[in-house]
Amino acid sequence: MARFDNKTVVVAGASRGIGAAIAKRFAREGASVFVSANEPRVEEVVKAIRAEGGRAECSITDVTDKASVIAMYDAAEAAFGSIDISCQNAGVITIAKIEDLTEAEWNKVLAVNTTGVFLCCQEAIRRIRKHGRGGRLINTASGQSRQGFIYTPHYAASKFGVMGITQSLAKEVARENITVNAFCPGIIDTDMWAYNDEAWGKLLGDYKPGELMAEWVANIPIGRVGKGEDIAGVVAFLASDDAAYVTGQTINIDGGMFMS
């Protein structure tokens, strides 16, 4: 497939997991992909895309810093031309009882997960408007955009915020043929979920590594943990012409964990 020939896609938070899977999917469908993260590991994603014949460049980016975000989009335009699609995937989580949750943790999670989405969307819209052809913004929300969970009030707040940003911006830019959507991953086989399993496991009972996740996965209607590719397929749809009439939506990709 080549749905994204002659399209430039920016994927923030793409050094591993969901972001890396999204970047690789776009490249396989013909896009020029600019990937960023706050760690050098993002260069490995570029190498993997190029090894398959795709086009990719990268930068080290702090999505909480406006100047760094501007530099990322500048570099993407310099490498590939105008921006068509931007995926805001950078995210962090910490897990702690309320009495142990620090203000620094609260601020960091909100800064990356919510302010980072805002800054990237703001700059992406500015770049997309320059060429006047419309575009697509896709934001990473969470199952905790639907229902907060124990020991993560800061993470839930940050992801509810992503859903609010998505809806508000979708209304603002719809007449410019710019759609803004989000997705809620469930339990996905990533480094973040390995941390979640360990940290929640210690606070919720005497779980050994892997046991809590297995218990939760057993209750998923589809009956398995999600993969990055499960996410990437839906994101590619939202970025495609087939989703031109879809905006302001937050789509669950969780095997049936949440059905509303």
Secondary structure in CASP SS format (residue, H / E / C, confidence):
PFRMAT SS
TARGET T0000
AUTHOR 0000-0000-0000
METHOD secondary structure of the structure
MODEL  1
M C 1.00
A C 1.00
R C 1.00
F C 1.00
D C 1.00
N C 1.00
K C 1.00
T E 1.00
V E 1.00
V E 1.00
V E 1.00
A E 1.00
G C 1.00
A C 1.00
S C 1.00
R C 1.00
G H 1.00
I H 1.00
G H 1.00
A H 1.00
A H 1.00
I H 1.00
A H 1.00
K H 1.00
R H 1.00
F H 1.00
A H 1.00
R H 1.00
E C 1.00
G C 1.00
A C 1.00
S E 1.00
V E 1.00
F E 1.00
V E 1.00
S E 1.00
A E 1.00
N C 1.00
E C 1.00
P C 1.00
R C 1.00
V H 1.00
E H 1.00
E H 1.00
V H 1.00
V H 1.00
K H 1.00
A H 1.00
I H 1.00
R H 1.00
A H 1.00
E C 1.00
G C 1.00
G C 1.00
R E 1.00
A E 1.00
E E 1.00
C E 1.00
S E 1.00
I E 1.00
T C 1.00
D C 1.00
V C 1.00
T C 1.00
D C 1.00
K H 1.00
A H 1.00
S H 1.00
V H 1.00
I H 1.00
A H 1.00
M H 1.00
Y H 1.00
D H 1.00
A H 1.00
A H 1.00
E H 1.00
A H 1.00
A H 1.00
F H 1.00
G C 1.00
S C 1.00
I C 1.00
D C 1.00
I E 1.00
S E 1.00
C E 1.00
Q E 1.00
N C 1.00
A C 1.00
G C 1.00
V C 1.00
I C 1.00
T C 1.00
I C 1.00
A C 1.00
K C 1.00
I C 1.00
E C 1.00
D C 1.00
L C 1.00
T C 1.00
E H 1.00
A H 1.00
E H 1.00
W H 1.00
N H 1.00
K H 1.00
V H 1.00
L H 1.00
A H 1.00
V H 1.00
N H 1.00
T H 1.00
T H 1.00
G H 1.00
V H 1.00
F H 1.00
L H 1.00
C H 1.00
C H 1.00
Q H 1.00
E H 1.00
A H 1.00
I H 1.00
R H 1.00
R H 1.00
I H 1.00
R H 1.00
K H 1.00
H H 1.00
G C 1.00
R C 1.00
G C 1.00
G E 1.00
R E 1.00
L E 1.00
I E 1.00
N E 1.00
T E 1.00
A C 1.00
S C 1.00
G H 1.00
Q H 1.00
S H 1.00
R C 1.00
Q C 1.00
G C 1.00
F C 1.00
I C 1.00
Y C 1.00
T C 1.00
P H 1.00
H H 1.00
Y H 1.00
A H 1.00
A H 1.00
S H 1.00
K H 1.00
F H 1.00
G H 1.00
V H 1.00
M H 1.00
G H 1.00
I H 1.00
T H 1.00
Q H 1.00
S H 1.00
L H 1.00
A H 1.00
K H 1.00
E H 1.00
V H 1.00
A H 1.00
R H 1.00
E H 1.00
N C 1.00
I E 1.00
T E 1.00
V E 1.00
N E 1.00
A E 1.00
F E 1.00
C E 1.00
P E 1.00
G C 1.00
I C 1.00
I E 1.00
D C 1.00
T C 1.00
D H 1.00
M H 1.00
W H 1.00
A H 1.00
Y H 1.00
N H 1.00
D H 1.00
E H 1.00
A H 1.00
W H 1.00
G H 1.00
K H 1.00
L H 1.00
L H 1.00
G C 1.00
D C 1.00
Y C 1.00
K C 1.00
P C 1.00
G C 1.00
E H 1.00
L H 1.00
M H 1.00
A H 1.00
E H 1.00
W H 1.00
V H 1.00
A C 1.00
N C 1.00
I C 1.00
P C 1.00
I C 1.00
G C 1.00
R C 1.00
V C 1.00
G E 1.00
K C 1.00
G H 1.00
E H 1.00
D H 1.00
I H 1.00
A H 1.00
G H 1.00
V H 1.00
V H 1.00
A H 1.00
F H 1.00
L H 1.00
A H 1.00
S C 1.00
D H 1.00
D H 1.00
A H 1.00
A C 1.00
Y C 1.00
V C 1.00
T C 1.00
G C 1.00
Q C 1.00
T E 1.00
I E 1.00
N E 1.00
I E 1.00
D C 1.00
G C 1.00
G C 1.00
M C 1.00
F C 1.00
M C 1.00
S C 1.00
END
